[in-house]
Amino acid sequence: MRQALTEAAHTAAHSKDTYLAAQYHRLAARRGKKRAVIAVAHSILVILYHMLRQRQSYHELGSNFFDQRDKTGLQRRLVQPLEKLGYTVELHSAA
């Protein structure tokens, strides 16, 4: 079962514009590729458990889920490098 889950996680990690791929890339940058694949495999197992338990289909959260969840953190991570280079950054809402 572990082998099947890690194979599915590896495939999901290299798909485009999915929650699992975004999770893999976030974790691989910090923890390493092997640990990231195991974490995504665990996420797949948890998703399957909830799908079977609640009798619902899978709802894809999208690749920008983590950015939407923490918008202020994203702004800070994007602005800080520019300020370190000596720029003054002023943010305005597009809406």
PAZAPA-4460 file (N, C-alpha, C; in steps of 0.05 Angstrom, whole numbers, plus 32768, in hexadecimal, padded with zeros to 4 digits):
% residues 95
    n_x    n_y    n_z   ca_x   ca_y   ca_z    c_x    c_y    c_z   seq   type   mol
   8011   7FE8   8000   8000   8000   8000   8012   8019   8000     1      M     A
   8028   8018   800F   8039   802F   8010   8045   8035   7FF5     2      R     A
   804C   8020   7FE6   8058   8024   7FCC   8044   8030   7FB9     3      Q     A
   802B   8028   7FBA   8016   8033   7FA8   8011   8050   7FAF     4      A     A
   8010   8056   7FC9   800B   8072   7FD1   8022   8084   7FC9     5      L     A
   803B   807B   7FCC   8052   808C   7FC4   8053   8090   7FA6     6      T     A
   804B   807C   7F97   804A   807E   7F7A   8035   8092   7F72     7      E     A
   801E   8091   7F7F   8008   80A4   7F79   8010   80C0   7F82     8      A     A
   801E   80C2   7F98   8027   80DC   7FA2   803C   80E8   7F8F     9      A     A
   804D   80D8   7F85   8061   80E2   7F72   8054   80EC   7F58    10      H     A
   8040   80DE   7F4F   8031   80E7   7F37   8021   8100   7F3D    11      T     A
   8014   8101   7F54   8005   8119   7F5C   8017   8131   7F5F    12      A     A
   802F   812D   7F69   8041   8142   7F6E   804B   8150   7F55    13      A     A
   804B   8141   7F3F   8054   814C   7F26   803E   8153   7F13    14      H     A
   8025   8154   7F1D   800F   815D   7F0C   800F   817C   7F0E    15      S     A
   7FFF   8188   7EFD   7FFE   81A6   7EFC   7FE5   81B1   7F09    16      K     A
   7FE9   81C7   7F17   7FD3   81D6   7F23   7FC1   81C6   7F35    17      D     A
   7FCD   81B6   7F47   7FBD   81A7   7F5A   7FC7   81AD   7F76    18      T     A
   7FB6   81A8   7F8A   7FBD   81AC   7FA6   7FD4   819A   7FAE    19      Y     A
   7FD3   8181   7FA6   7FE8   816F   7FAE   8003   8176   7FA2    20      L     A
   8004   8180   7F8A   801D   8189   7F7E   8028   81A2   7F8C    21      A     A
   8016   81B4   7F94   801F   81CB   7FA3   8029   81C3   7FBE    22      A     A
   801C   81B0   7FCB   8026   81A6   7FE5   8041   819A   7FE2    23      Q     A
   8045   818A   7FCD   805F   817D   7FC9   8075   8191   7FC5    24      Y     A
   8070   81A6   7FB5   8085   81B9   7FAF   808B   81CA   7FC8    25      H     A
   8078   81D0   7FD8   807D   81DF   7FF1   808E   81CF   8004    26      R     A
   8087   81B5   8007   8095   81A4   8019   80B1   819C   800F    27      L     A
   80B3   8197   7FF5   80CD   818E   7FEA   80E2   81A4   7FED    28      A     A
   80DA   81BD   7FEC   80ED   81D3   7FEF   80F8   81D3   800B    29      A     A
   80E8   81CC   801F   80F1   81CE   803B   80FB   81B3   8046    30      R     A
   80EE   819D   803F   80F4   8183   804C   8102   816F   803A    31      R     A
   8102   8173   8020   810E   8160   800E   80F9   8151   7FFE    32      G     A
   8101   8146   7FE7   80EE   813A   7FD5   80E2   8120   7FE0    33      K     A
   80F2   8110   7FED   80E8   80F6   7FF7   80D3   80FA   800D    34      K     A
   80D9   810C   801F   80C6   8111   8035   80AC   811E   802A    35      R     A
   80AF   812F   8016   8098   813C   800A   8086   8127   7FFC    36      A     A
   8092   8114   7FEF   8081   80FF   7FE2   8072   80EF   7FF7    37      V     A
   807F   80E9   800D   8071   80DA   8023   805B   80EB   802F    38      I     A
   805F   8105   8032   804B   8116   803D   8033   8118   802A    39      A     A
   8038   8119   8010   8022   811A   7FFC   8013   80FF   7FFC    40      V     A
   8022   80E9   7FFF   8015   80CF   8001   8003   80CE   8019    41      A     A
   800C   80D9   802F   7FFB   80DA   8047   7FE2   80EB   8042    42      H     A
   7FE5   8101   8034   7FCE   8112   802D   7FBA   8103   801C    43      S     A
   7FC4   80F3   8009   7FB3   80E3   7FF8   7FA3   80CF   8008    44      I     A
   7FB1   80C2   801B   7FA3   80AF   802D   7F8E   80BD   803D    45      L     A
   7F93   80D4   8048   7F7F   80E3   8058   7F68   80EB   8046    46      V     A
   7F6D   80F4   802D   7F58   80FC   801B   7F46   80E4   8015    47      I     A
   7F53   80CD   800F   7F43   80B5   800A   7F32   80AC   8021    48      L     A
   7F3D   80AE   8039   7F2E   80A8   8052   7F15   80B9   8054    49      Y     A
   7F18   80D3   8050   7F01   80E5   8053   7EED   80E2   803C    50      H     A
   7EF7   80DB   8024   7EE5   80D6   800E   7ED4   80BE   8013    51      M     A
   7EE0   80A8   801E   7ED1   8090   8024   7EBF   8094   803C    52      L     A
   7EC8   80A2   8050   7EB9   80A5   8068   7EA0   80B7   8064    53      R     A
   7EA4   80CD   8055   7E8E   80E0   8050   7E7F   80DB   8037    54      Q     A
   7E88   80C7   8027   7E7B   80C1   800D   7E78   80D9   7FFB    55      R     A
   7E8E   80E7   7FF8   7E8F   80FE   7FE7   7EA5   80FC   7FD2    56      Q     A
   7EA3   810A   7FBD   7EB8   810A   7FA9   7ECE   811E   7FB1    57      S     A
   7EE5   811B   7FA4   7EFC   812C   7FAA   7EF8   8148   7F9F    58      Y     A
   7EFD   815C   7FB0   7EFA   8178   7FA8   7F17   8184   7FA6    59      H     A
   7F20   818A   7F8F   7F3B   8195   7F8B   7F3C   81B1   7F95    60      E     A
   7F50   81B7   7FA6   7F53   81D2   7FB2   7F63   81E5   7FA0    61      L     A
   7F72   81DA   7F8E   7F81   81EB   7F7B   7F9D   81F1   7F85    62      G     A
   7FAE   81F9   7F72   7FCA   81FD   7F78   7FCF   8217   7F88    63      S     A
   7FBC   8229   7F88   7FC0   8242   7F96   7FB3   8242   7FB2    64      N     A
   7FAC   822B   7FBC   7F9E   8228   7FD6   7FAF   8234   7FEC    65      F     A
   7FC9   822D   7FEC   7FDA   8237   8002   7FDF   8255   8001    66      F     A
   7FDF   8260   7FE8   7FE2   827D   7FE6   7FC9   828C   7FEF    67      D     A
   7FB2   8281   7FE8   7F99   828D   7FF0   7F94   828B   800E    68      Q     A
   7F9E   8276   801B   7F9A   8272   8037   7FA9   8287   8048    69      R     A
   7FC1   828F   803F   7FD2   82A1   804E   7FDB   82B8   803C    70      D     A
   7FC9   82CA   8035   7FD0   82E0   8023   7FE4   82F3   802E    71      K     A
   7FE2   82F9   8048   7FF6   830C   8054   8012   8300   8055    72      T     A
   8014   82E6   8059   802E   82D9   8059   803A   82D9   803D    73      G     A
   8029   82D5   8029   8032   82D6   800D   803C   82F2   8006    74      L     A
   802D   8306   800E   8036   8322   8009   8051   8327   8016    75      Q     A
   8054   831F   802F   806D   8323   803D   8084   8315   802F    76      R     A
   8080   82FC   8026   8095   82ED   8019   809D   82F9   7FFE    77      R     A
   808A   8307   7FF1   8090   8313   7FD7   809D   832F   7FDA    78      L     A
   8095   833D   7FEF   809E   8359   7FF2   80BA   835A   7FFF    79      V     A
   80C0   8349   8012   80D9   834A   8021   80F2   8349   800F    80      Q     A
   80F3   8338   7FFB   810C   8338   7FEA   8110   8352   7FDB    81      P     A
   80FA   835F   7FD3   80FC   8378   7FC5   8106   838E   7FD8    82      L     A
   80FC   838E   7FF1   8105   83A2   8004   8122   839E   800C    83      E     A
   812B   8385   800C   8147   837F   8012   8159   838A   7FFB    84      K     A
   814E   838C   7FE3   815E   8396   7FCD   815D   83B5   7FCC    85      L     A
   814E   83C1   7FDE   814E   83DE   7FE0   8135   83EB   7FD3    86      G     A
   8122   83DC   7FCB   810A   83E8   7FBF   80F5   83EE   7FD5    87      Y     A
   80E4   8401   7FD0   80CE   8407   7FE2   80B5   83FC   7FD4    88      T     A
   80A7   83EA   7FE2   8090   83DD   7FD6   8076   83E7   7FE3    89      V     A
   8063   83EF   7FD2   8049   83F8   7FDB   8034   83E7   7FCE    90      E     A
   8024   83D9   7FDD   8010   83C7   7FD2   7FF5   83D4   7FD0    91      L     A
   7FE8   83D0   7FB9   7FCD   83DA   7FB5   7FBB   83C3   7FAB    92      H     A
   7FA3   83C3   7FB4   7F90   83AE   7FAC   7F88   83B1   7F8F    93      S     A
   7F86   839B   7F80   7F7F   839D   7F64   7F61   83A1   7F60    94      A     A
   7F52   839A   7F74   7F34   839D   7F71   7F2D   83B8   7F78    95      A     A
***
